[in-house]
Amino acid sequence: MRLISLLLFVLLLAIQYPLWLGKGGWLRVWELNRQVQEQATRNQTLKLRNAKLEGEVKDLQDGTGAIEERARYELGMVKDGEVFVQFVAPAPKVSATPPLPPPPPPNSTAATGRH
């Protein structure tokens, strides 16, 4: 009886090995599912980027507004008859001389003229 139980246990382990560690085992399926999720995330990011680039290409092909905008902002170009005005923030003023000390408080005896 003991020999039969041991033989059945070994047979059970032999059957379980391919299920867990074999070519199509649970560990391999789990790893593949993780890779699929990772790739789906990458694909979604790339789809968003492609949609943005596709819109930009369409805009460049169809209209001159995008070309004009790029020329203005990236190349600093202006149209004929336009005047380019640039506002620059004033630099903070730095004095070469130190500030004057505050005047001394008036003396009560000197103000009244009494000693």
GROMACS elastic network, one bead per residue, 0.5 to 0.9 nm:
[ bonds ]
;  ai    aj funct       b0    kb
    1     4     6  0.51655   500
    1     5     6  0.63374   500
    1     6     6  0.87141   500
    2     5     6  0.51890   500
    2     6     6  0.62491   500
    2     7     6  0.85830   500
    3     6     6  0.51516   500
    3     7     6  0.60769   500
    3     8     6  0.86007   500
    4     8     6  0.60869   500
    4     9     6  0.85498   500
    5     8     6  0.51176   500
    5     9     6  0.61336   500
    5    10     6  0.86677   500
    6     9     6  0.50774   500
    6    10     6  0.62322   500
    6    11     6  0.85478   500
    7    10     6  0.51948   500
    7    11     6  0.61231   500
    7    12     6  0.85962   500
    8    12     6  0.60722   500
    8    13     6  0.86587   500
    9    12     6  0.50070   500
    9    13     6  0.63157   500
    9    14     6  0.86486   500
   10    13     6  0.50868   500
   10    14     6  0.61705   500
   10    15     6  0.86856   500
   11    15     6  0.62567   500
   11    16     6  0.86630   500
   12    15     6  0.51527   500
   12    16     6  0.61876   500
   12    17     6  0.87569   500
   13    16     6  0.50341   500
   13    17     6  0.61609   500
   14    17     6  0.54873   500
   14    18     6  0.77559   500
   15    18     6  0.65655   500
   15    19     6  0.72809   500
   16    19     6  0.51114   500
   16    20     6  0.63792   500
   16    21     6  0.83808   500
   17    20     6  0.55226   500
   17    21     6  0.56399   500
   17    22     6  0.65095   500
   17    25     6  0.84986   500
   18    21     6  0.53102   500
   18    23     6  0.71370   500
   18    24     6  0.75642   500
   18    25     6  0.60938   500
   19    22     6  0.60024   500
   19    23     6  0.85856   500
   19    24     6  0.72882   500
   19    26     6  0.64943   500
   19    27     6  0.89054   500
   20    23     6  0.89353   500
   20    24     6  0.82708   500
   20    26     6  0.51587   500
   20    27     6  0.62121   500
   20    28     6  0.83546   500
   21    24     6  0.79012   500
   21    25     6  0.52656   500
   21    26     6  0.71275   500
   21    27     6  0.64898   500
   21    28     6  0.75905   500
   22    26     6  0.82489   500
   22    27     6  0.84922   500
   22    28     6  0.79507   500
   23    28     6  0.70021   500
   24    27     6  0.82427   500
   24    28     6  0.61851   500
   24    29     6  0.67261   500
   25    28     6  0.54291   500
   25    29     6  0.63241   500
   25    30     6  0.87180   500
   26    29     6  0.50210   500
   26    30     6  0.60421   500
   26    31     6  0.85934   500
   27    30     6  0.51115   500
   27    31     6  0.62592   500
   27    32     6  0.86711   500
   28    31     6  0.51334   500
   28    32     6  0.61834   500
   28    33     6  0.86393   500
   29    32     6  0.50925   500
   29    33     6  0.61403   500
   29    34     6  0.86437   500
   30    33     6  0.51541   500
   30    34     6  0.63239   500
   30    35     6  0.87813   500
   31    34     6  0.51381   500
   31    35     6  0.63326   500
   31    36     6  0.87233   500
   32    35     6  0.50367   500
   32    36     6  0.61587   500
   32    37     6  0.86993   500
   33    36     6  0.50329   500
   33    37     6  0.62717   500
   33    38     6  0.86541   500
   34    37     6  0.52275   500
   34    38     6  0.62705   500
   34    39     6  0.86869   500
   35    38     6  0.50679   500
   35    39     6  0.61235   500
   35    40     6  0.85517   500
   36    39     6  0.51317   500
   36    40     6  0.60867   500
   36    41     6  0.86856   500
   37    40     6  0.50636   500
   37    41     6  0.63321   500
   37    42     6  0.87645   500
   38    41     6  0.52518   500
   38    42     6  0.64190   500
   38    43     6  0.87095   500
   39    42     6  0.50024   500
   39    43     6  0.60305   500
   39    44     6  0.86005   500
   40    44     6  0.61937   500
   40    45     6  0.87352   500
   41    44     6  0.52192   500
   41    45     6  0.64486   500
   41    46     6  0.87655   500
   42    45     6  0.52246   500
   42    46     6  0.62529   500
   42    47     6  0.86386   500
   43    46     6  0.50665   500
   43    47     6  0.60418   500
   43    48     6  0.86958   500
   44    47     6  0.50475   500
   44    48     6  0.63885   500
   44    49     6  0.87415   500
   45    48     6  0.53227   500
   45    49     6  0.64016   500
   45    50     6  0.87261   500
   46    50     6  0.60208   500
   46    51     6  0.85294   500
   47    50     6  0.50395   500
   47    51     6  0.61050   500
   47    52     6  0.86213   500
   48    51     6  0.51536   500
   48    52     6  0.63152   500
   48    53     6  0.87181   500
   49    52     6  0.51745   500
   49    53     6  0.62516   500
   49    54     6  0.85694   500
   50    53     6  0.50227   500
   50    54     6  0.59311   500
   50    55     6  0.85424   500
   51    54     6  0.50017   500
   51    55     6  0.62149   500
   51    56     6  0.86267   500
   52    55     6  0.52462   500
   52    56     6  0.63256   500
   52    57     6  0.87512   500
   53    57     6  0.61297   500
   53    58     6  0.85910   500
   54    57     6  0.50956   500
   54    58     6  0.61629   500
   54    59     6  0.85243   500
   55    58     6  0.51207   500
   55    59     6  0.60899   500
   55    60     6  0.85917   500
   56    59     6  0.50324   500
   56    60     6  0.61652   500
   56    61     6  0.86154   500
   56    66     6  0.81408   500
   57    60     6  0.50563   500
   57    61     6  0.61067   500
   57    62     6  0.85660   500
   58    61     6  0.50709   500
   58    62     6  0.59540   500
   58    63     6  0.82117   500
   59    62     6  0.53703   500
   59    63     6  0.57054   500
   59    64     6  0.79733   500
   59    65     6  0.79205   500
   59    66     6  0.62060   500
   59    67     6  0.84923   500
   60    63     6  0.58959   500
   60    64     6  0.68085   500
   60    65     6  0.79752   500
   60    66     6  0.57869   500
   60    67     6  0.62289   500
   61    64     6  0.80522   500
   63    66     6  0.66169   500
   63    67     6  0.76580   500
   64    67     6  0.51592   500
   64    68     6  0.60128   500
   64    69     6  0.85009   500
   65    68     6  0.51051   500
   65    69     6  0.60608   500
   65    70     6  0.86440   500
   66    70     6  0.61710   500
   66    71     6  0.85400   500
   67    70     6  0.52154   500
   67    71     6  0.61484   500
   67    72     6  0.86227   500
   68    71     6  0.50661   500
   68    72     6  0.61511   500
   68    73     6  0.86768   500
   68    77     6  0.86810   500
   69    72     6  0.51683   500
   69    73     6  0.61409   500
   69    74     6  0.81521   500
   70    73     6  0.53217   500
   70    74     6  0.54033   500
   70    75     6  0.71169   500
   70    76     6  0.87237   500
   71    74     6  0.56612   500
   71    75     6  0.50165   500
   71    76     6  0.63843   500
   71    77     6  0.56387   500
   71    78     6  0.81625   500
   72    75     6  0.57533   500
   72    78     6  0.63260   500
   72    79     6  0.89558   500
   73    76     6  0.54871   500
   73    77     6  0.76196   500
   74    77     6  0.82550   500
   78    81     6  0.84476   500
   78    82     6  0.63394   500
   78    83     6  0.76232   500
   78    84     6  0.70934   500
   79    82     6  0.55325   500
   79    83     6  0.84537   500
   80    83     6  0.85570   500
   88    91     6  0.88056   500
   90    93     6  0.85393   500
   91    94     6  0.89403   500
   95    98     6  0.70581   500
   95    99     6  0.83500   500
   97   100     6  0.86806   500
   98   101     6  0.89397   500
  100   103     6  0.86525   500
  101   104     6  0.87515   500
  102   105     6  0.88238   500
  103   106     6  0.86773   500
  104   107     6  0.86403   500
  106   109     6  0.87590   500
  106   110     6  0.75809   500
  106   111     6  0.70065   500
  107   110     6  0.52925   500
  107   111     6  0.61820   500
  107   112     6  0.88714   500
  108   111     6  0.52758   500
  108   112     6  0.65337   500
  108   113     6  0.87304   500
  109   112     6  0.54683   500
  109   113     6  0.60913   500
  109   114     6  0.57050   500
  109   115     6  0.64089   500
  110   113     6  0.51447   500
  110   114     6  0.68851   500
  110   115     6  0.79712   500
  111   114     6  0.81177   500
  112   115     6  0.88014   500
